Amino acid sequence: MTRQDTLLHRVVVLAFAATLVLEPVAFAQQPPPAQSAPPPSGAPGSKEGFTQQDLDELLAPIALYPDALLSQVLMASTYPLEVVEAARWQKANASLKDQALQDALEKQTWDPSVKSLTVVPQVLTMMNEKLDWTTKLGDAFLAKQEDVLKTVQSLRKKADAAGNLKSSDEMTVKKETENSVQVIKIEQPKPEVVYVPTYNPATIYGPWWYSYPPPYYYYPPGYAYGAGLAFATGVVVGAAIWGGIGWGNNNVNINVNKYNNFNKTNISNGNWNHNTEHRKGAAYRDNATAQKYNRGGDRAATQSREQFRGQAEQGRQQMSTMDRSQLQAADRSAAQQRSGGGDRAGGGASAGSRDMGGSRGGASASSRGGGGSSGGFSGAGGGGASTRAASSRGGASRGGGGGGGRGGGGRR
């Protein structure tokens, strides 16, 4: 780095600090930028709604999971940052099995639904590698639970009509009537053993009914592409998979006995409820969900950080147009301001560094969420744009403190 570049770097940092010292009131009173009216829910560009096509694409890869496993995936998807932590932990502790695994899990603080998936590594790995899809799935489940479960039933009926959904040694398929509606249940022949199905969503349901096919499903190592269902070796899960689905009421429930056995608790309520503490600072997709879980301040906090970033960028552009004499004058002025209010200036610069550091963390999360093999799931609801949006949210969470930075930026 040349002496001139070093001088420029010093001036930029000191000027930002001086700005925070000299104009704190003006910055605080600056009116928020004008907001255009949001598009109606479900309209193109809307962040509030999920179209039926969105739901079909999100649910197609897992709609044929056994009911109990499907419920665990839906619950765990609402805690995407903990999914990342659990997947890394499971990979580092892959040798742990049975009681040793259960004992080690007692020391972890993740939501019980996330803990349970450590016994089914191929599912947890898929959710981690397709983090953008996992986040969208959780958002849809929180915002439109009834529609999500109705979509699963619609997809199962399509697979059945195509002749691709039948009972076998790995799954039991039942047709029953609940609340005057026929539903298809998929159960495990042995409740303590789970066989994870793998299939191609573009063919398993018959001809895909939208103008373009869904992305290929995530195939774990050892699987081969085919027209029907394929299964991995059964996984002994014991009481770890304790979720269930009430199709008649379109709700997710808990097998209390299994839950208490696996989690060493003594609950009596069989209704599942989302726990905001395990969200770890990850922003909710839409305002209605944020308000429902008392996170309505997310938007105001994000606007404040974006205003700061806008001023920082403006300052960088102004500095780039200054000649050497102007830079030296700015350096002297900033030094004088620092001598008069050094503590506050230093604090401001530090805050700016932390905020910009949060952006780097979010960018790291974006690269992971958008990555993965074969581009799987990338078509669900516009993967690229949504991944970038998730990156911004991860950065903002980290800038505001809390645990969001661990998942958003990958640092532990």
Sequence and secondary structure as in RCSB ss.txt:
>XXXX:A:sequence
MTRQDTLLHRVVVLAFAATLVLEPVAFAQQPPPAQSAPPPSGAPGSKEGFTQQDLDELLAPIALYPDALLSQVLM
ASTYPLEVVEAARWQKANASLKDQALQDALEKQTWDPSVKSLTVVPQVLTMMNEKLDWTTKLGDAFLAKQEDVLK
TVQSLRKKADAAGNLKSSDEMTVKKETENSVQVIKIEQPKPEVVYVPTYNPATIYGPWWYSYPPPYYYYPPGYAY
GAGLAFATGVVVGAAIWGGIGWGNNNVNINVNKYNNFNKTNISNGNWNHNTEHRKGAAYRDNATAQKYNRGGDRA
ATQSREQFRGQAEQGRQQMSTMDRSQLQAADRSAAQQRSGGGDRAGGGASAGSRDMGGSRGGASASSRGGGGSSG
GFSGAGGGGASTRAASSRGGASRGGGGGGGRGGGGRR
>XXXX:A:secstr
  HHHHHHHHHHHHHHHHHHHH HHHHHH           TTSTT SS   HHHHHHHHTTTTTS HHHHHHHHH
HTT HHHHHHHHHHHHHTTT  HHHHHHHHTT  S HHHHHGGGSHHHHHHHHHTHHHHHHHHHHHHH HHHHHH
HHHHHHHHHHHTT     SS EEEEEEETTEEEEEEE SSTTEE  EE  HHHHTSS  SSS        TT   
 SS EE   EE TTS  EEEETTTTEEEE HHHHHHHHT      B    GGGGTT   SSHHHHHHTT TTHHH
HHHHHHHHHHHHHHHHHHHHT  HHHHHHHHHHHHHHHHHHHHHHHHHHHHHHHHHHHHHHHHHHHHHHH SGGG
TTTTTTTHHHHHHHHHHHHHHHHHT SSHHHHHH   
